[in-house]
Amino acid sequence: MAIVPLGIGSYKRSDGLVPEVVLRNMYLEADKSGISPDKTLRIQRPGLVLDRDYGSPIRATHYRTNTGERLVVAGGQLYNTAAIGEVGGTGVVPIVSTQFATALVSGTQPYLYNTTVAPVVMPNDAPAAGAVRDVDQLNNYILLLQPTGRFYWIVPGQTTIDPLNFATAESLPDEGIALRRLGDEFWIFGAENVEVWQPTGDLDLPFARAAGRNFERGCLYRDTVRRFDNTLVWIGDDYQVYRAANVPQVISDAGLSERIRKAASDCSAWTFGIDGHSFYVLRIPGQGTFAYDASTQSWSEFSTLGAAMWLPTSGVQIGGVTYAGSSEDGRLWRVSGDAVNDDGTAIECVVTATVPVLGKPPRNDSVSVGVGVSADCDVLLRWRDGQDDFPAYYDPVEVRAPFDVGTLYRLGQPDQPYRTLEVSKIDPNVRIRIAGLVVNDSWA
């Protein structure tokens, strides 16, 4: 049996002049059932179910645990069950809550919300004209980072900043990009390095830099820094995606770094989990949306049919349910493994495999793909050789629910140097699982 490496990850290396490997709207899982010839399942990503429409692009989603409020920033408004206050600015809004209040930064202006929304007044001597880059909290202290690397804190229970309540990142005089809590410490991400701060227990100086915990690796984009899989993940100043450890570990490959380098504007990320899979969802404008799965350490492409990227731009998990907001309109969705489509829009699932053609080209008498489908449907196949483009048409192969093997015969003799096979599904009423692909042999 000739087993083909089908959809082993999302990989495109344009500068390397190699064929793209597509794993779109599917993620990998180790096969525990024994049905896959390559011991890997490709499972359709969760779909989206409409929860509510806020009427304007969603910039943040958040859950305030102590009050049970689900907070959403849509357009220029902060919402719980209704609009509760205006916030200015544009773009993604970092938002956190303590026992006493919710803090957010919209544009460069920080706000506090408890029963009403009010802007935070920065001290008169705050540099960078009082601009704030990021916000997080630790031990009920609200931490506000400025682009200069200086950060202020609001004491638990208070709503104003004491002008003396500040410190500054010390390792390098670089720009402050992001600030994130991790466990009982927080990390300050600069343009050129990262340093770690810890609580001291001293009410006059509650935080101090952790000795020996600075890293010579900067951060490109604030909104890619996320808590994920018990650590932090971000895009470094060298276009690689890093996972925090004793020494930051690269979790991206050269293809993804190339996509990040070619991004049309600032990248952002959010996270969610389902069925034992934790995803770091990275949005790269002009390139697409790519999800890193902590369980398999692989990248997949997630997309919305007809859109440049997967539309969810932020998410929050409440009681085991993930809610995600649209970057283009006001729709808030539930991310559901039971949903077969995205709020009625088909989920286009695509996987490819490329096989080198060495020596005298052999005949390609057949291709068989093992699938699981929620309803009878057509699986679509097409192929291309060498420098040819894929044809505009597909060869449909009918498959039956719940398990089947679809086979296509007489694909002709391949041309050197390689043949690329593509398997896809676009039916809006069907969920699919692909177990593998074999050529020139029966499945069993």
C-alpha positions in Angstrom: 0.0 0.0 0.0 1.4 3.4 -1.0 0.5 5.8 1.8 0.4 9.5 0.9 1.3 12.2 3.5 -2.0 13.9 3.3 -2.6 17.2 5.1 0.3 16.9 7.6 0.1 20.6 8.4 -0.4 24.1 6.9 2.9 25.1 5.2 3.7 27.6 2.5 7.3 28.6 1.7 7.0 30.9 -1.3 10.6 32.0 -1.1 11.7 28.4 -0.9 9.9 27.6 -4.2 8.2 24.5 -3.0 4.5 23.4 -3.3 2.1 24.5 -0.6 0.8 21.9 1.9 -2.8 22.7 2.7 -4.6 21.7 5.9 -7.6 24.1 5.9 -10.4 24.1 8.4 -9.2 20.7 9.8 -6.9 19.8 12.6 -4.9 16.7 13.3 -5.5 14.0 16.0 -3.7 10.8 16.7 -5.8 7.9 15.5 -6.7 5.7 18.5 -9.2 3.6 16.5 -6.8 2.0 14.1 -8.6 3.1 10.9 -6.0 5.4 9.5 -3.1 4.0 7.4 -0.9 6.9 8.6 -2.2 6.8 12.2 -3.6 10.3 11.9 -7.1 11.7 11.7 -8.0 15.1 10.1 -11.1 16.5 11.8 -13.2 19.4 10.7 -12.8 22.4 13.0 -15.7 23.5 15.2 -18.5 25.6 13.5 -20.0 28.8 14.6 -23.6 29.3 16.0 -25.0 32.8 16.2 -25.6 34.0 19.8 -26.2 37.7 19.4 -25.6 40.6 16.9 -24.1 43.8 18.4 -24.3 45.7 15.1 -20.6 46.8 15.0 -17.3 44.9 14.7 -16.4 43.2 18.0 -13.1 44.4 19.5 -13.1 42.4 22.8 -14.9 39.7 24.7 -14.5 39.2 28.4 -16.1 37.5 31.4 -16.2 39.3 34.7 -16.3 36.4 37.1 -17.3 38.0 40.4 -20.4 39.7 38.8 -21.2 37.1 36.2 -21.2 39.7 33.5 -20.3 38.8 29.9 -18.7 42.0 28.5 -18.2 42.9 24.9 -16.6 45.9 23.2 -18.4 46.5 19.9 -17.6 49.6 17.9 -17.2 52.4 20.5 -19.5 50.8 23.1 -19.0 48.5 26.1 -21.9 46.1 26.6 -23.1 43.6 29.2 -26.7 42.8 28.5 -27.0 46.4 27.1 -24.8 49.3 26.2 -23.2 50.6 29.4 -20.7 53.2 28.3 -18.7 54.7 25.5 -15.0 53.9 24.8 -12.9 55.6 22.1 -10.2 54.3 19.9 -10.0 51.5 17.3 -8.6 48.0 17.1 -8.4 45.2 19.6 -9.1 46.1 23.2 -7.2 44.4 26.0 -9.5 44.0 29.0 -9.1 42.4 32.5 -11.0 42.3 35.8 -10.1 42.4 39.4 -12.4 41.8 42.4 -13.1 45.5 42.4 -13.3 46.7 38.8 -12.8 46.0 35.1 -10.0 47.8 33.3 -9.6 48.2 29.5 -7.4 50.1 27.0 -9.1 51.4 23.9 -6.6 53.1 21.6 -4.2 54.7 24.1 -6.9 55.6 26.7 -7.4 53.4 29.8 -10.9 53.0 31.3 -12.4 51.6 34.5 -15.8 49.9 34.8 -17.6 48.9 37.9 -21.1 50.3 37.7 -20.2 53.0 35.2 -17.5 53.5 32.6 -15.0 56.2 33.2 -11.6 57.1 31.7 -8.5 56.7 33.9 -6.6 60.0 34.4 -2.9 59.5 34.1 -0.5 61.4 36.4 0.7 64.8 35.0 4.3 63.6 34.7 3.4 60.4 32.9 5.6 60.2 29.8 4.4 59.7 26.2 1.6 62.2 26.8 -0.1 59.8 29.1 -0.6 57.2 26.4 -1.2 53.6 27.7 -0.2 50.6 25.5 -1.5 47.6 27.5 -3.3 46.5 30.7 -3.4 43.4 33.0 -3.8 42.6 36.7 -2.0 40.8 39.4 -3.2 40.3 43.0 -6.0 42.8 42.2 -3.5 45.5 41.2 -4.3 47.0 37.8 -1.1 47.4 35.8 -1.0 50.0 33.0 2.0 49.8 30.6 3.2 52.9 28.6 5.2 52.8 25.3 8.2 54.1 27.2 8.4 50.9 29.3 7.1 52.6 32.4 4.1 51.0 34.1 1.7 52.4 36.7 -0.5 50.5 39.1 -3.8 51.1 40.6 -4.1 49.9 44.2 -6.8 47.3 44.8 -10.1 49.0 45.5 -9.0 52.4 44.3 -9.9 54.2 41.0 -7.1 56.7 40.7 -3.3 56.4 40.2 -0.9 57.7 42.8 1.7 59.6 40.8 4.4 57.7 42.7 3.0 54.3 41.9 5.2 53.4 38.9 8.3 51.5 37.8 10.1 51.1 34.5 11.4 48.1 32.6 15.1 48.2 33.2 17.0 45.7 31.0 17.0 47.8 27.8 15.7 51.3 27.0 13.4 49.9 24.3 9.7 50.4 23.6 7.1 48.8 25.8 4.9 46.6 23.6 2.8 44.4 26.0 2.3 43.3 29.6 0.9 39.9 30.6 0.3 38.1 33.8 1.5 34.5 34.1 0.7 32.8 37.3 2.0 34.9 40.2 4.3 37.2 38.0 3.9 39.4 35.0 6.1 39.7 31.9 6.9 43.0 30.2 7.5 42.6 26.5 9.7 45.2 24.9 10.6 45.7 21.2 14.0 44.1 21.9 13.7 42.0 25.1 11.4 40.5 27.7 11.7 40.9 31.4 9.8 39.3 34.3 8.5 41.1 37.4 7.2 39.6 40.7 5.3 40.8 43.7 7.4 41.7 46.7 4.8 41.9 49.5 5.9 45.5 50.2 2.9 47.9 50.0 5.2 50.8 49.1 7.0 48.9 46.3 4.7 46.0 45.5 6.7 44.7 42.4 10.3 44.1 41.6 12.2 42.7 38.6 13.1 39.0 38.9 16.8 38.7 38.8 18.2 36.7 35.8 14.7 36.4 34.2 15.2 38.7 31.2 15.4 37.3 27.6 17.1 38.7 24.5 14.0 38.4 22.4 11.6 41.2 21.6 7.9 41.3 20.6 6.4 42.6 17.4 2.7 42.8 18.1 0.9 43.4 21.5 -2.2 41.5 20.5 -0.3 38.3 19.7 0.8 37.9 23.4 -1.6 35.4 24.9 -1.8 33.1 27.9 -1.9 29.6 26.3 -1.4 26.1 27.6 -0.1 27.3 31.0 2.4 29.6 29.4 2.7 32.7 27.2 2.9 32.8 23.4 3.9 35.8 21.2 5.5 36.8 17.9 9.1 37.7 18.4 11.0 40.5 16.8 12.4 38.0 14.3 9.0 37.0 13.0 8.9 33.7 14.8 6.2 32.5 17.2 7.6 31.8 20.7 6.4 29.9 23.7 7.6 31.0 27.1 10.0 28.6 28.9 13.3 28.8 30.7 14.5 29.9 27.3 11.8 30.9 24.8 11.0 28.1 22.4 10.1 28.5 18.8 6.8 26.9 17.8 6.5 28.2 14.3 8.2 27.0 11.1 10.0 28.9 8.3 6.8 29.0 6.3 4.8 30.7 9.0 7.6 33.1 9.7 7.6 34.1 6.0 3.8 34.7 6.2 4.3 36.9 9.3 7.1 38.9 7.6 4.7 39.6 4.7 1.8 40.6 6.9 -0.2 43.5 5.5 -0.7 45.0 9.0 -0.5 44.2 12.7 -1.1 40.5 13.6 -3.3 39.5 16.5 -4.3 36.3 18.3 -6.8 34.6 20.6 -7.2 31.2 22.1 -9.8 28.5 22.7 -10.1 24.8 23.4 -12.3 21.9 22.5 -12.2 18.2 23.0 -8.7 18.1 24.4 -7.3 20.4 21.8 -6.0 23.9 22.8 -5.7 26.4 19.9 -3.6 29.5 19.6 -5.4 31.3 16.7 -3.1 33.7 14.9 -4.5 36.2 12.4 -2.0 37.5 9.8 -3.6 40.2 7.6 -3.0 39.5 3.9 -2.0 35.9 4.6 -4.8 34.3 6.6 -5.6 32.8 10.0 -3.5 29.9 11.4 -4.2 27.8 14.5 -1.5 26.1 16.6 -2.7 23.0 18.4 -0.8 22.4 21.6 -1.7 18.7 21.7 -0.2 17.9 18.3 2.2 20.9 18.0 0.9 21.4 14.4 -0.5 24.4 12.5 -3.7 24.4 10.5 -5.3 27.1 8.5 -8.8 28.3 9.6 -10.8 30.3 7.2 -14.3 31.7 6.5 -15.7 31.0 3.0 -15.5 34.1 0.9 -13.5 36.1 3.5 -9.8 36.9 3.7 -9.4 35.4 7.2 -11.4 33.4 9.7 -13.8 36.0 11.0 -13.6 35.4 14.8 -11.1 37.9 16.2 -11.5 37.5 20.0 -13.0 34.9 22.3 -13.8 34.0 25.9 -14.7 30.7 27.6 -17.7 30.8 30.0 -18.8 27.6 31.7 -17.1 25.4 29.1 -18.6 27.4 26.1 -16.4 29.6 23.9 -17.9 32.8 22.6 -16.1 34.5 19.7 -16.7 37.9 18.1 -16.6 38.8 14.4 -13.9 41.2 13.2 -16.2 42.5 10.3 -19.6 42.9 11.9 -21.3 42.6 15.3 -22.0 38.9 15.4 -21.0 37.0 18.5 -20.9 33.2 18.0 -20.7 30.1 20.1 -17.9 27.9 19.0 -19.5 24.4 18.7 -18.1 21.0 17.8 -21.7 20.0 16.9 -22.1 22.7 14.3 -21.5 21.6 10.7 -21.2 25.1 9.3 -20.5 28.7 10.3 -23.9 30.3 11.0 -25.2 28.8 7.8 -22.0 29.4 5.7 -20.3 26.2 4.5 -16.9 25.3 6.0 -14.6 24.5 3.2 -12.3 21.7 4.2 -9.2 21.1 2.1 -6.1 18.9 2.5 -3.3 18.3 0.0 -0.4 15.9 -0.4 2.6 16.1 -2.8 4.4 13.0 -4.0 7.8 13.2 -5.8 7.9 11.6 -9.2 11.3 9.9 -9.4 12.8 7.9 -12.3 10.4 6.7 -15.0 6.9 8.1 -14.1 4.6 5.3 -13.0 0.9 5.0 -13.8 -1.5 6.4 -11.3 -4.3 3.9 -11.5 -6.3 4.9 -8.4 -6.6 7.1 -5.4 -8.6 6.0 -2.3 -9.5 8.3 0.6 -11.0 7.1 3.9 -13.6 9.4 5.3 -16.2 9.7 8.0 -19.1 12.0 7.2 -22.2 13.1 9.1 -24.4 12.6 6.0 -24.0 11.2 2.5 -22.2 13.6 0.3 -19.6 14.1 -2.5 -15.9 14.4 -1.6 -14.1 16.4 -4.3 -10.7 15.4 -5.7 -8.3 17.1 -8.2 -4.6 17.0 -8.9 -1.8 18.8 -10.7 1.7 17.9 -11.9 4.8 20.0 -11.6 4.3 23.6 -12.6 0.7 23.1 -13.7 -2.1 24.8 -11.9 -5.0 22.9 -10.4 -7.9 22.6 -12.9 -11.0 24.7 -12.2 -13.1 21.5 -12.0 -13.2 18.7 -9.4 -13.9 15.0 -9.7 -16.7 14.2 -7.2 -16.6 10.9 -5.4 -19.8 9.9 -3.6 -19.3 8.7 0.0 -21.8 7.3 2.5 -22.3 8.1 6.1 -20.9 7.4 8.6 -17.8 5.7 7.2 -16.7 5.0 3.7 -13.8 4.8 1.3 -14.0 6.9 -1.9 -12.0 5.8 -4.9 -11.1 7.6 -8.1 -9.6 5.6 -11.0 -7.4 6.3 -13.9 -5.6 9.6 -12.9 -3.1 9.1 -15.7 0.7 9.1 -15.7 2.2 11.9 -13.5 4.8 14.3 -14.9 8.0 15.0 -13.1 9.0 16.4 -10.6 5.9 15.8 -8.5 2.2 15.3 -8.3 0.0 17.2 -5.8 -3.4 15.7 -4.8 -6.2 17.7 -3.2 -9.2 16.4 -1.3 -11.9 18.8 -0.3 -15.5 19.1 1.0 -17.7 22.2 0.8 -21.2 20.9 1.6 -22.7 23.2 4.3 -24.7 20.4 5.9 -21.9 17.8 6.4 -19.1 17.4 8.9 -16.1 15.4 7.7 -13.2 13.4 9.0 -10.4 12.2 6.7 -8.4 9.2 7.8 -5.8 9.1 5.0 -5.0 8.6 1.4 -3.5 5.7 -0.6 -2.6 5.4 -4.3 -2.4 2.5 -6.7 -3.7 0.1 -4.1 -6.9 -1.0 -2.3 -7.7 0.5 1.1 -7.6 -2.7 3.0 
